[in-house]
Structures are given as structure tokens and as C-alpha cells.
Amino acid sequence: MRNSCRNVACRLASLAAAGIAAVGTAWGQVPPAWEATPNFRYNIESIDYNANTRVARVFFSVTNPSAGEVPWDIKADWPFTQLLPSAVSRLSLDIGWNTREYTNAGSGSPSAAAAPISVDLLKNATEVVPDSGIYVASATLPTQAKGTGVAAIEGHPAWTVDLGGLPATAPVPVKNAYKYFGITDSTIVPRREIVDINKCKVCHDGTDIPRLSLHGSNRSEELRVCVICHNPNQTDIPFRKTGAEESVDFKRMVHGIHAGGMRRNPLVIIGRGSSVNDFSGVRFPANLANCLKCHIDRPGQGTYQIPLASSVLGSVINTKSTLGGAIDVNPANDLKITPVASVCSSCHDSAKAIYHMKSKGKAGFGVLQSQIDSGTYRERCVSCHGPGKDKDVRRVHEIEESGR
């Protein structure tokens, strides 16, 4: 943290006074240091995008809310310098596009079909003015980047905790920060709001269900950042060695996880290091049919009702990649489930339910986005399940009008 002394001895003394020990064991399965979270805040100060060079410059800081927002020195302060051998300190800038529906086309990622651009801030950010605590990092966007973009900061500082009487180095979950910026849009278009994270926290409060910090405490408590990677064109193909790809599109994956106890087929997603994540044991601790447990409601049409926004894409279930080999990053040949069916079939996955979606709803399973766009597969679910219809989603899920 910034202070008046710049030498090592003075800095270590200051950190010790703040309760941070510059010792510790390497981080392995050390629980996240939630108690240290109030000491960190990620701030995106501004974004400068040059349409001619396609370079986005992101100005940011990391401050300490518990000490009057004094900025941390991410190049020197202990929580940000624990890179080897424990590699606990991590700070990353992610840039994605576009907010109408993230695809990150052309990002150049060799390891994922639709990943955003990622910049290691601990290595590649520079301080704008010495001792200011304001840093800048830049990235060149591809020609495919259009509309409104987003810049997000994620990652975790390090903290020393007591682990059974021994000091251990733990990651600190910090709420991710994000900011939108225009790429080709003259007016910024924010990402649509679908769920309320405060509703999620009713269950994810750390008592029986862990708090919302995932991927090794890197992505924490900000759903607007989750959807940058968990977009319609993303699957678990980077880590899968056998079997069919599984979509990690947020609208499909999260429904499927929470419906683990009612699905006919287990939802198994392969994660980093080929970890097997089988969600069939998940039991939603409330009425699973009540969409208001997560979704935002509005008079007449909540965000769980159809029709969906016209910009919503189908969820990819086959990127045409090689299992254990090269990732195909061309979205044009991806095979998808049409948007509404993608969501509904993530819970209602029986053969009978899917037949209904295909025959009555004209849904497509394993179709191209171009076929969806052209109307070859034009879902008709709204004719029966739309607002005010006999089988309105609100009605069949027995959700009362809340007026919220």
C-alpha cells in the first residue's frame, strides 16, 4: 500500500503493521482469505479507445477501502508480488465484445473458442505517474471487434492466514470490476440485466453454500464479468479429452447446474486440468420452478419470460474442434441449440421434452447460427409460452406478478 517510505525495510514494517506477514507456505488448497477482502478494490478509472489503431488503453487502480481508498503499489506491495513459487498473486485485464451478445470473435486465443483478450497486469501494466497508484495497460483489438466492448479486472492478491497453527499464503477474493466502452458504437450499449446477484447471495452466503468466487478465487461476485467468457460460443473443449462438448454459455450452464437434481442426464463439465465437474448431486435449496429466486421481475414480463432479445445467440454444443488437439475458433461452423430451447432443455432434458421443443417449438439441436439468423430454424415457443398465453412461463412456473 502506498506510504511515505519507499525502501524495503520501511515497506515491510508498514505491511506488518497492517497485519500482512511476508512469510507463508505455498498456496495449494488453502481456503480463500475472505476476511482480507475489505482491503482491496479494483477500479477502472477510464478507457481510451483509438478507432484508427484499434488500441484500447485501460487506466486502473487497486485501492484499500478500509484505509480511505489509499492505492496499493501492485509492483512492490507484498500481496501482489507472490508470483513464484506459490503463484498466489494474480491480476488480469480481460477485454471482450460485444455487449449485445459476447462472442469475442478474432481475439486470437489459441486455447478457447470464444475467450476475451487477456493481459497480465502484474507484468504488463505501467504506472502513469510515479507514486500515483494509477496504472495503464493496453491491447490491440481485432477487426472483428465491433459494437460496445467491456474491460474487466479480475484476479486475486495474496494474504497470510493461520492454517492449523502454521502461516499459509492464501488468495483474496476481490469483487471484479468492469467498464463498457465504445468500439464502433457511438453510444455505449450496456449488457442486458437478467439476474440480480443479491438474490444469488441469499443462498451463496458462505454458510452452507460457498460464496460466489470461482476459478481459484479469480472471478468473484460480479456476474457481468462471468458472461464475458461464459458466452454462447464457449464450450469445455479446451479441457475435454473424450466425449461430447458441453456448453458453458451462462444461460444454459447455470440453469443446468441448479437443475442437477431433476435432470435425466448428468451435467458434466470438464474444467482446467481435466477436472471432472459432475453437477448431478446439486439440489436447489428452494423451489426450483420459481425463477424469481434469481431473475429480475418486471410487470408483464420478467427476464425469465420469452421472447428473448433478438440479439441472443444459440448455445454452441460442437465447435468442430479436435478433442485433445487444436481448438476451432471459427464461429461460422459451430453447431448450436437455438436460444430458447438451449435454456429450457438445460433443465427439461428428457427425450419427450426435447421432442416437444423440436416438433412444437421448431427448435434446432445441432444447427448453424446462420440457419437461426435466416429463419430456417425460427422458434415458435412464444406462441404458447409467451406472456399472457395459456402456458405462459410465468403461469406454468406458478410465479405471481410481483410488480418489481
C-alpha positions as CSV (number, residue, x, y, z in Angstrom):
1,M,0.0,0.0,0.0
2,R,1.2,3.5,-0.7
3,N,3.1,5.2,2.1
4,S,5.8,7.8,2.5
5,C,8.7,5.3,2.7
6,R,10.0,3.5,-0.4
7,N,12.8,1.3,1.0
8,V,12.2,-2.4,1.6
9,A,12.6,-2.3,5.4
10,C,10.1,0.5,5.8
11,R,7.6,-1.2,3.4
12,L,7.8,-4.5,5.3
13,A,7.3,-2.7,8.6
14,S,4.2,-1.0,7.2
15,L,2.8,-4.2,5.9
16,A,3.4,-5.9,9.2
17,A,1.5,-3.1,10.9
18,A,-1.4,-3.8,8.6
19,G,-1.4,-7.4,9.6
20,I,0.3,-8.8,6.5
21,A,3.2,-11.1,7.1
22,A,5.8,-11.5,4.4
23,V,6.1,-15.2,5.1
24,G,4.0,-18.2,4.4
25,T,3.7,-21.6,2.8
26,A,3.0,-22.1,-0.9
27,W,-0.7,-21.9,-1.7
28,G,-2.3,-25.2,-2.6
29,Q,-5.7,-26.0,-1.2
30,V,-5.6,-23.0,1.2
31,P,-9.2,-21.6,1.6
32,P,-9.7,-18.1,0.2
33,A,-9.0,-15.3,2.7
34,W,-12.4,-13.6,2.7
35,E,-11.5,-11.8,5.8
36,A,-9.0,-9.8,3.8
37,T,-11.4,-8.8,1.0
38,P,-12.3,-5.4,2.6
39,N,-8.7,-4.3,2.0
40,F,-9.0,-4.4,-1.8
41,R,-11.0,-2.7,-4.5
42,Y,-10.4,-2.9,-8.3
43,N,-11.1,0.4,-10.1
44,I,-11.3,1.0,-13.8
45,E,-10.7,4.7,-14.0
46,S,-11.2,5.3,-17.7
47,I,-10.7,3.6,-21.1
48,D,-9.2,5.3,-24.2
49,Y,-10.0,3.5,-27.5
50,N,-8.4,4.6,-30.7
51,A,-10.5,3.5,-33.7
52,N,-7.7,4.0,-36.1
53,T,-5.1,1.9,-34.4
54,R,-7.7,-0.3,-32.6
55,V,-5.7,0.1,-29.4
56,A,-7.6,0.2,-26.1
57,R,-5.8,1.7,-23.2
58,V,-7.3,0.9,-19.8
59,F,-6.4,3.1,-16.8
60,F,-6.9,1.4,-13.4
61,S,-6.0,1.3,-9.8
62,V,-6.3,-1.0,-6.8
63,T,-7.2,0.7,-3.6
64,N,-7.8,-0.1,0.1
65,P,-11.4,0.7,1.1
66,S,-10.5,0.0,4.8
67,A,-7.8,2.7,4.7
68,G,-9.5,5.6,2.9
69,E,-9.0,4.2,-0.6
70,V,-5.2,4.5,-0.4
71,P,-3.8,2.9,-3.6
72,W,-1.8,-0.3,-3.5
73,D,1.5,-0.5,-5.3
74,I,0.9,-3.5,-7.5
75,K,4.6,-3.6,-8.5
76,A,6.0,-3.7,-5.0
77,D,3.5,-4.4,-2.2
78,W,3.6,-8.0,-0.9
79,P,0.1,-9.1,-1.8
80,F,0.9,-8.5,-5.5
81,T,4.4,-10.0,-5.6
82,Q,3.8,-13.6,-4.6
83,L,4.4,-15.0,-8.1
84,L,6.9,-17.8,-7.5
85,P,6.8,-20.5,-6.4
86,S,3.3,-20.2,-5.0
87,A,1.8,-18.0,-7.8
88,V,-0.9,-16.7,-5.5
89,S,-0.8,-13.1,-6.7
90,R,-2.7,-12.6,-9.9
91,L,-4.2,-9.6,-11.6
92,S,-5.6,-9.7,-15.1
93,L,-7.4,-7.4,-17.6
94,D,-10.0,-9.1,-19.8
95,I,-11.4,-7.3,-22.9
96,G,-14.4,-8.7,-24.6
97,W,-17.1,-7.7,-27.2
98,N,-19.8,-7.0,-27.9
99,T,-22.3,-6.4,-25.1
100,R,-25.3,-7.3,-27.2
101,E,-24.0,-10.9,-27.0
102,Y,-20.4,-11.7,-26.3
103,T,-18.5,-13.8,-28.8
104,N,-15.0,-12.2,-28.6
105,A,-14.6,-13.2,-32.3
106,G,-11.0,-12.8,-33.5
107,S,-9.5,-12.5,-30.1
108,G,-6.7,-14.8,-31.1
109,S,-6.9,-17.1,-28.1
110,P,-5.4,-20.4,-29.1
111,S,-6.8,-22.2,-26.1
112,A,-10.5,-21.4,-26.2
113,A,-13.1,-20.9,-28.9
114,A,-14.5,-17.6,-27.7
115,A,-12.2,-16.2,-25.0
116,P,-11.6,-12.5,-24.5
117,I,-8.2,-10.8,-24.8
118,S,-6.3,-11.3,-21.5
119,V,-3.5,-9.1,-20.3
120,D,-1.3,-9.9,-17.2
121,L,-1.4,-6.7,-15.3
122,L,1.3,-7.6,-12.8
123,K,3.7,-7.9,-15.8
124,N,2.4,-5.6,-18.4
125,A,0.9,-2.6,-16.7
126,T,2.9,0.6,-16.1
127,E,2.3,3.4,-13.6
128,V,1.1,6.6,-15.3
129,V,2.9,8.9,-12.9
130,P,5.3,7.7,-10.2
131,D,3.6,7.1,-6.8
132,S,0.2,7.9,-8.3
133,G,-1.3,4.4,-8.0
134,I,-2.8,4.8,-11.4
135,Y,-1.7,2.2,-14.0
136,V,-2.3,1.7,-17.7
137,A,-2.4,-1.4,-19.8
138,S,-3.2,-1.7,-23.5
139,A,-4.4,-4.2,-26.1
140,T,-5.0,-4.2,-29.8
141,L,-8.5,-5.3,-30.8
142,P,-9.1,-7.3,-34.0
143,T,-11.1,-6.1,-36.9
144,Q,-14.0,-8.4,-35.8
145,A,-14.4,-6.4,-32.6
146,K,-17.5,-4.1,-33.0
147,G,-20.3,-2.5,-31.1
148,T,-19.7,-1.9,-27.4
149,G,-16.7,-3.5,-25.6
150,V,-16.0,-4.3,-22.0
151,A,-12.9,-4.2,-19.9
152,A,-12.8,-6.2,-16.7
153,I,-10.3,-6.6,-13.9
154,E,-10.1,-10.0,-12.1
155,G,-7.6,-12.0,-10.1
156,H,-6.6,-12.2,-6.5
157,P,-3.9,-10.6,-4.2
158,A,-2.2,-12.8,-1.6
159,W,-2.7,-12.8,2.1
160,T,-1.1,-14.6,5.0
161,V,-3.5,-16.7,7.1
162,D,-3.2,-19.1,10.0
163,L,-3.7,-22.7,8.9
164,G,-3.7,-25.0,11.8
165,G,-1.0,-23.0,13.7
166,L,1.1,-22.5,10.6
167,P,1.3,-19.4,8.4
168,A,0.0,-20.0,4.9
169,T,-0.4,-17.9,1.8
170,A,-4.0,-17.6,0.6
171,P,-5.7,-15.9,-2.3
172,V,-8.0,-13.0,-1.6
173,P,-11.3,-12.9,-3.5
174,V,-11.9,-9.4,-4.7
175,K,-15.1,-8.3,-6.5
176,N,-14.3,-8.0,-10.2
177,A,-14.6,-4.5,-11.8
178,Y,-15.9,-3.8,-15.3
179,K,-16.4,-0.8,-17.6
180,Y,-18.0,-0.5,-21.0
181,F,-16.5,1.4,-23.9
182,G,-17.5,2.2,-27.5
183,I,-15.7,0.3,-30.3
184,T,-17.9,1.1,-33.2
185,D,-21.0,2.2,-31.2
186,S,-21.2,6.0,-30.8
187,T,-23.4,5.4,-27.8
188,I,-22.4,2.8,-25.3
189,V,-24.8,-0.2,-25.1
190,P,-24.7,-1.8,-21.6
191,R,-25.1,-5.5,-21.2
192,R,-28.7,-6.5,-20.5
193,E,-29.6,-7.3,-16.9
194,I,-31.1,-10.7,-16.4
195,V,-30.5,-11.8,-12.8
196,D,-29.9,-10.0,-9.5
197,I,-26.7,-11.1,-7.8
198,N,-28.2,-10.1,-4.4
199,K,-30.7,-12.8,-4.9
200,C,-27.9,-15.3,-5.6
201,K,-26.2,-14.3,-2.4
202,V,-29.2,-15.3,-0.4
203,C,-28.0,-18.9,-0.9
204,H,-24.4,-18.3,-1.8
205,D,-23.6,-16.7,1.6
206,G,-20.8,-19.0,2.7
207,T,-22.9,-20.8,5.3
208,D,-24.0,-24.0,3.6
209,I,-23.2,-22.9,0.0
210,P,-19.8,-21.2,-0.9
211,R,-19.8,-17.5,-1.7
212,L,-19.6,-16.5,-5.3
213,S,-15.9,-16.8,-6.0
214,L,-14.8,-19.3,-8.7
215,H,-11.9,-20.4,-10.8
216,G,-9.4,-20.3,-8.0
217,S,-10.7,-17.1,-6.4
218,N,-10.1,-15.1,-9.6
219,R,-13.7,-14.4,-10.7
220,S,-15.7,-13.0,-7.8
221,E,-19.2,-11.7,-7.2
222,E,-19.7,-9.9,-10.5
223,L,-22.0,-11.7,-13.0
224,R,-21.4,-9.0,-15.6
225,V,-17.8,-10.3,-15.8
226,C,-18.8,-14.0,-15.8
227,V,-20.7,-13.7,-19.0
228,I,-17.7,-12.3,-20.9
229,C,-16.2,-15.8,-21.0
230,H,-19.3,-17.8,-20.4
231,N,-20.8,-16.8,-23.7
232,P,-22.8,-18.6,-26.4
233,N,-19.8,-19.7,-28.4
234,Q,-17.9,-21.2,-25.5
235,T,-17.7,-24.9,-24.5
236,D,-15.5,-27.0,-22.3
237,I,-13.5,-28.1,-25.4
238,P,-10.1,-26.6,-24.1
239,F,-10.0,-29.2,-21.3
240,R,-12.1,-32.1,-22.7
241,K,-10.3,-35.2,-24.0
242,T,-13.3,-37.5,-24.5
243,G,-17.0,-37.3,-25.1
244,A,-19.2,-34.6,-26.5
245,E,-18.5,-30.9,-25.8
246,E,-20.6,-29.3,-23.1
247,S,-21.8,-25.7,-23.5
248,V,-20.6,-23.3,-20.8
249,D,-22.9,-20.5,-22.0
250,F,-24.2,-18.8,-18.9
251,K,-27.9,-19.0,-19.8
252,R,-27.6,-22.8,-20.4
253,M,-24.9,-23.8,-17.9
254,V,-26.3,-22.1,-14.8
255,H,-29.8,-23.5,-15.3
256,G,-28.3,-26.9,-15.8
257,I,-26.2,-26.7,-12.7
258,H,-29.1,-25.7,-10.5
259,A,-31.3,-28.4,-12.0
260,G,-28.8,-31.1,-11.3
261,G,-31.3,-33.0,-9.2
262,M,-34.1,-33.0,-11.8
263,R,-32.2,-33.7,-15.0
264,R,-32.4,-37.1,-16.7
265,N,-28.8,-36.8,-17.9
266,P,-26.0,-35.7,-15.6
267,L,-24.4,-32.4,-16.4
268,V,-20.7,-33.0,-16.5
269,I,-18.3,-30.1,-17.5
270,I,-14.6,-30.7,-17.9
271,G,-12.5,-27.9,-16.3
272,R,-8.9,-26.8,-16.1
273,G,-6.5,-29.6,-15.6
274,S,-9.2,-32.0,-17.0
275,S,-11.1,-31.8,-13.7
276,V,-14.5,-33.6,-13.9
277,N,-17.3,-31.4,-12.6
278,D,-20.4,-33.6,-12.2
279,F,-23.4,-31.4,-11.1
280,S,-25.8,-34.3,-10.7
281,G,-25.6,-34.1,-7.0
282,V,-26.8,-30.4,-6.8
283,R,-30.1,-29.9,-5.1
284,F,-31.5,-26.4,-5.3
285,P,-32.3,-25.3,-1.8
286,A,-35.6,-23.7,-2.7
287,N,-38.4,-24.0,-5.2
288,L,-36.5,-24.7,-8.5
289,A,-39.5,-23.6,-10.5
290,N,-39.6,-20.1,-9.0
291,C,-37.5,-18.1,-11.5
292,L,-37.7,-15.1,-9.2
293,K,-35.1,-16.7,-6.9
294,C,-32.5,-15.4,-9.4
295,H,-34.2,-13.5,-12.1
296,I,-35.3,-9.8,-12.3
297,D,-39.0,-9.4,-12.5
298,R,-40.9,-6.7,-14.3
299,P,-44.7,-6.1,-14.6
300,G,-45.9,-8.1,-17.5
301,Q,-42.6,-9.7,-18.5
302,G,-39.8,-10.8,-16.2
303,T,-36.3,-11.6,-17.6
304,Y,-37.2,-15.3,-17.4
305,Q,-40.0,-14.9,-19.9
306,I,-40.0,-15.1,-23.7
307,P,-39.5,-13.8,-26.3
308,L,-35.8,-13.3,-25.8
309,A,-34.0,-10.3,-27.2
310,S,-33.3,-10.7,-30.9
311,S,-29.6,-10.4,-30.3
312,V,-29.5,-13.6,-28.1
313,L,-27.5,-16.3,-29.9
314,G,-27.9,-20.1,-29.8
315,S,-25.6,-22.1,-27.5
316,V,-22.7,-24.0,-29.1
317,I,-22.6,-27.7,-28.5
318,N,-19.9,-28.5,-31.1
319,T,-17.1,-26.2,-32.1
320,K,-15.7,-28.7,-34.7
321,S,-12.6,-28.8,-32.6
322,T,-10.3,-31.8,-32.2
323,L,-10.6,-33.5,-28.8
324,G,-7.3,-33.0,-27.1
325,G,-6.0,-31.1,-30.1
326,A,-6.5,-27.8,-31.9
327,I,-9.4,-25.5,-31.0
328,D,-11.5,-24.4,-33.9
329,V,-12.2,-20.7,-33.3
330,N,-14.3,-20.1,-36.4
331,P,-17.9,-19.5,-35.1
332,A,-19.4,-19.9,-38.5
333,N,-19.2,-23.7,-38.4
334,D,-20.3,-24.1,-34.8
335,L,-23.3,-26.3,-34.2
336,K,-25.8,-24.8,-31.8
337,I,-29.1,-25.3,-29.9
338,T,-31.5,-22.5,-30.7
339,P,-31.7,-19.9,-27.9
340,V,-35.0,-20.6,-26.1
341,A,-34.5,-24.4,-26.4
342,S,-31.0,-24.0,-25.1
343,V,-32.3,-22.7,-21.8
344,C,-35.3,-24.9,-21.5
345,S,-33.5,-28.1,-22.3
346,S,-30.8,-27.4,-19.7
347,C,-33.5,-28.4,-17.1
348,H,-36.1,-30.2,-19.2
349,D,-33.7,-32.6,-20.9
350,S,-35.9,-35.7,-21.3
351,A,-36.3,-37.2,-24.8
352,K,-40.0,-36.3,-24.6
353,A,-39.3,-32.7,-23.7
354,I,-36.8,-32.2,-26.4
355,Y,-39.1,-33.8,-29.0
356,H,-41.7,-31.3,-27.9
357,M,-39.3,-28.4,-28.4
358,K,-38.4,-29.7,-31.9
359,S,-41.9,-30.6,-33.1
360,K,-44.0,-27.9,-31.5
361,G,-41.4,-25.1,-30.9
362,K,-39.4,-25.7,-34.2
363,A,-36.2,-25.6,-32.1
364,G,-33.0,-26.8,-33.6
365,F,-30.4,-29.0,-31.9
366,G,-27.1,-29.0,-33.8
367,V,-27.7,-26.2,-36.2
368,L,-25.7,-23.3,-37.5
369,Q,-26.2,-19.7,-36.3
370,S,-26.7,-18.7,-39.9
371,Q,-29.7,-21.1,-40.1
372,I,-31.1,-19.4,-37.0
373,D,-30.5,-15.9,-38.4
374,S,-32.1,-16.8,-41.7
375,G,-35.2,-18.2,-40.1
376,T,-34.6,-21.8,-41.2
377,Y,-34.9,-22.5,-37.5
378,R,-37.3,-20.0,-36.1
379,E,-38.5,-20.9,-32.6
380,R,-42.3,-20.7,-32.1
381,C,-42.2,-21.2,-28.3
382,V,-43.7,-17.8,-27.7
383,S,-47.0,-18.7,-29.3
384,C,-47.8,-20.9,-26.4
385,H,-45.4,-19.9,-23.6
386,G,-45.2,-16.2,-24.2
387,P,-46.7,-13.5,-21.8
388,G,-50.5,-13.9,-21.4
389,K,-50.6,-17.2,-23.3
390,D,-52.2,-20.4,-21.9
391,K,-48.8,-21.9,-21.0
392,D,-47.0,-18.6,-20.2
393,V,-43.7,-19.4,-18.5
394,R,-44.9,-17.3,-15.5
395,R,-48.0,-19.4,-15.2
396,V,-46.6,-22.9,-15.7
397,H,-43.9,-22.0,-13.2
398,E,-46.6,-20.7,-10.8
399,I,-45.0,-17.3,-10.4
400,E,-47.1,-14.5,-9.1
401,E,-46.9,-11.0,-10.6
402,S,-44.5,-9.1,-8.2
403,G,-44.6,-5.7,-9.7
404,R,-40.9,-5.3,-9.1
